Amino acid sequence: MTDELSLLQAQLTYKKRLEAMLSELRSQQAILKEKVYRLEKTMDAEQKDVQKLEGISLAAIFYHLTGQMEEKLDQERREYYAARIKHAAAQRELKAVEQDIECTMEDLSDLAGCEARYVQVMEEKRIAIENAGTEISEQLLEKEEYLTFLHTQERELEEAIAAGTAALRAANDVVLSLKHAEGLGVFDVLGGGFLADMAKHETLDEAQKNVELLQVCLQKFNKELSDVVVRSDLQVSVDRLLKFADNFFDGLLSDATVLENIRQSHTQVDQARDNILGILRKLQSRLEEVRHKQGRAKQEVETLITGIEL
């Protein structure tokens, strides 16, 4: 009965977390659907601007006559390219959230009925303890509940550390891609047409994908931190970085300031890595503390059990 009760308590705690997570994911889904729709409209509008200049239109004739056609077309293509990759990024983000929703709902379905069974087992154990009527029985129940609480804390800390480690890896990948882009001179748009060289596209795509992954990892880290009450230290950094990731290409594609923007982005990600590392150290310290308490509580339970005369 004791083992089953511990399992049910853990299931109930996990179920509450899943329900909260599902609610948050559905909110994200609604926001992202609107974002995808909005970015699709922007992308279509930018594509039409390019098509007007590439075809026969009054605007095209005007820019040809003024000798500004190449410059204007290059600008419109850059704007369309930025809109297209932002739309694709939002679609991927929405897909990831919808996959998380599906997995969360499957996990919740596996826990159906655990509340009713928990109530039943608790009543059976209460009756058994009352019938035993010993002080040791009461003490054992308290220790078992405390151990269940510590086990839940341990699992939540482990999950938060795993999410933080993933975010740290993603941040490292962003730094590497930014260094690569800067080293190749990808953003020196004065040296040629921005869209002329496919190698430039590939480098930008790599940087964007890494930023998207960092964004997803930070969101997951943020959710896990909500369970362990140390998120305040990272909250500002997470919010700032999520905004930075969302607007990454807005500033990146602004001609003369591009190289400076990429360097500023590099600095921001370096700061984020430092913050993530600081939080991970705190989480690891908390985990060691919880495991120490678990060991001590288990020894106390063993002492109580060995002291019972059958």
C-alpha positions, 0 to 999 in steps of 0.5 A: 500500500505504501509503495502504491501511495507514493507512486500515486502521489508522484503521479498527481504531482506530475499530472498537475504539472502537465495540466499547467504545461498544457494550458501554457502550450495552448496559449503559445499555440494561439499566439503563434498561429496569429504570428504565422498568419501575420508574417504570411501576409507580410511575406506575400506583400514583400513578394509582390513588391519584388514581382512588380519590379521584376515585371513591367510596371510603372515603378519598374520603369521609373527605377530603370529611368532613374538608374536606381533599379538594381539598388531598389530591387536588391532592397526589396529582395532583402526584405522579402528574404527576411520576411520569408525566413521569419515566416518559416521560423514561426511555422517551425516554432508553431509545429514544435508547440503543437507536437508538445501539446500532443505529447502532453495530452498523451501523458495526461491520458496515461494518468487518467483515474489516478486521483480517484485511486489516490483517494481510495488508497489514502482512506485504506491507509488511514484506516490501517494506521488508526487500527495500528494506533502506534506512534511509530506508524504515524512517524513512518507516514510522515517520513514517507510523505516527506520522502515523496516530496523530496523525490518530486523536488529531485525530479524537477531539479533534474529536469530543469538542469537538463533543460538548462544544459540544452539551452547552454548547448544551443547558446554555444551553437549560436556563438559559433555560427555568429563567429563563422558569419563574422569571420567570412565577412558574410555581412559586408554587403558593400562588397556585392549584392546581398542575395548574389552568393548562396554561401551567404544565404547558408550562413544566415540560415544556419545562424537563424536556425540556431537562434530558433533552437535557442529560443525553444530551449530557453522557453523549455528552460523557463517552464522547468524553472517555474517548478524550482523557484529560482527563475527570478535570476534568469527571468529578465535574461530569458525575456530579453533573449526571447525578444532578441531571437524573435527580432534577430533578422530585423536588425541583421538585414539593415545594410551598413549596421549589419556587422555591428549588429552581429557583434552586439548579438554575439555579446548578448548571447555571451551574457546569456551563456553566463546567466544560464551557467549561473542558474545551472550552478544554483540548480546543481547545488539545490539538487545536492542538498535535496539528495543529502536530505533524501539519504538522511530521511531514508536512514531515519525510516530504516531506523524506525522500521528496524525498531518495530517488534513484530 
